[in-house]
Amino acid sequence: MSESTPDKKPPATSTGRLSSEGCRALEMLATSGPSGATEATLMAHGFPAGLLAGLARNGLVAESIGTVRAGARMLQVRHLSITNTGRLVLAVAQRRRRFRT
C-alpha cells in the first residue's frame, strides 16, 4: 500500500513544484543558519513530520543526528538543513509566486 494518501500532495515533485507549506519550511531552513533547525523546532512551528520527511526524501533537505544536553540527560536530535537543490527549488517557487500576484 502506498504511503501517501489521496488528499495529501507530496511536498515537491520532479517538476519542481512545491506546496506552500513546503515552501514555508524551506524558507525557514534557508534563514536558520548553517546548522539548520531541529526537527522538533520545525514541528513546533506546525510542520508535520510527513512533510519534513518528504522534503528529505526529495533531496531538498539534509538530515543529521546530533546530541544535546538537557539538564543531566543527553538527547539525540535530528537537525535539518536546506540543500543546494532545496535553495534552487525554493527560488523557482518564489519567482512563480511573484509572477502570479
ZIZIBEL-V214947 format. One record per backbone hydrogen bond with DSSP energy under -0.5 kcal/mol. NH is the residue of the N-H (numbers start at 1). CO is the residue of the C=O. If there is no record, write none. Layout:
NH;CO
NH;CO
//
This chain:
8;5
9;7
13;17
16;13
19;11
23;19
24;20
25;21
26;22
27;23
28;24
29;25
30;26
31;27
32;29
36;33
37;80
39;78
42;38
43;39
44;40
45;41
46;43
47;42
48;46
52;48
53;49
54;50
55;51
56;52
57;53
58;54
59;56
60;55
61;55
62;81
64;79
66;77
68;75
70;73
73;70
75;68
75;73
77;66
79;64
79;77
80;37
81;62
83;60
87;83
88;84
89;85
90;86
91;87
92;88
93;89
94;90
95;91
96;92
97;93
98;94
99;95
100;96
101;97
//
